């Protein structure tokens, strides 16, 4: 990987050669790249976990009560815990 000084020098030389062009609609361009970043962040990842059969049965029963798929319930519980909206009682 190149160091920052080399990269900065290459960028400066590229600019000085006139290779850089202004975008026609900066607001639209920024909005588009913001959307790309947001969609990248929101991508779902698949994981595999092992839990007891009893816990899985109870989880599926709870998801039926809530009216949502059990995977969505697991994801919701994890999200709430990580965002401090759900606490574990001691």
C-alpha positions, 0 to 999 in steps of 0.5 A: 500500500502506498503511503499518504505522501505518495498518494497526495502527490499523485492527486496533486499532479492529476489536478495540475494536469487538468484531469479533474472536472466539476460536477454539474449538480453537486447537490444531486451528486452528494445525495447519490453518494449518500444513498450509496453509503446508507445502503452499504451500511444497511446491508444485512449479513447472514450469521449462524448461531447455535442455541438450545432446542428449548430456546428455539422452540420458545423463540418460535412460540414468542414470534408467533405471539408477536406475529413476526418471523423468529429471525426478525425477532432475534434481529430486533432483540439484538438491535435493541440490546446494542442500542441500549433500549433493552437491558439484561436484568441482573 
